[in-house]
């Protein structure tokens, strides 16, 4: 089993986290690579889009990070998939929230503050996007209420994509509203060894 992609990528972190929770052993290709270092003719043979991550499970190529999360849970850690329909629906909902609604503003703020030189930042635009990002996580905070995890009382695949996003959000040097429910949920994730190992990596 091989996982392709640098460990500073949020998408690779999601894949590595679920693989860690499933207690898998794998070869990690380009783990400490830089942005774009894996974009080679050899890699394009297994992922024509040259995007990361890609999981090679004994010749079966699994692409797209949330697909990898679902695949690994389905095959190797079914306990991470909620069994009842309402819990499954919420897990899926917030996985999709991370990859759609939340991805754009989080990526914009991250790239501006972490990967763009200060003298080239559009601070007016950044301020607007930060407001959108804060509103996004306020929605998650309101949903969480007094829930332990996204799908209820048990940790599931529904926590993995938003959990990886929450680490990045809470690590960015921005002003945030008080989000008590989000913080309570996040602290439960921090207690998980594989979250610390696979996700809590300095932003770069």
C-alpha positions, 0 to 999 in steps of 0.5 A: 500500500502506498500513499502519494503526497506531501504531509503538509497538504490538507487533502493528504492529511485527511487520507493519512489520518483515516489510514492511521485510524485504521491502523494500516501500514503503508509506504508514504511517497513524497511525504516531505516534498514541496508544493508541486514536487510530485508533478512528474511524468511518472506520477501522472501515469497513476493520476493524470490530473497530477493532484494529491493524494493518490492511494495505491492499494495493491494496484487499485488506485484511489484518487480524491481525498474524501473518496480515500477516506470513505474507501479506507473506512469501508474496507479497513475500518467499518466502525468509522462509518455511522450505522444509522441513517441520520448519523450517516447523513450528517457525516456525509453532509459535513464531509461535503461541506469541507470539500465544497463550501469551506474549501474555497475561503479556507484555501484563499486565507491560507494561501494569502497568509502562509504562502504569499509574501506580505507585500503581495497580499490583497488585504482588503480582499483577505478581510472579506474572505476571513468574514466568510470563513468565520461565518462558515465555522460559525455554522459548524459551531451551531450545528455541533451544539452539545454533540460529542462528534459530527455524527453523534456520540462516536467518532466517524469519517464525518469528523475527518475532513472538517477536523483537518479543516478546523486545525488549519482554521484555528492555526491561522493568524486571524481574528475569530469569533468565540466558537465554544462548541467547535473548540470542545469538539476540536479538543476531542480530536486533539486527544486522538494520537493519529490526529496529532501525528497526521494533521497537527503539522506546522502550516507551510 
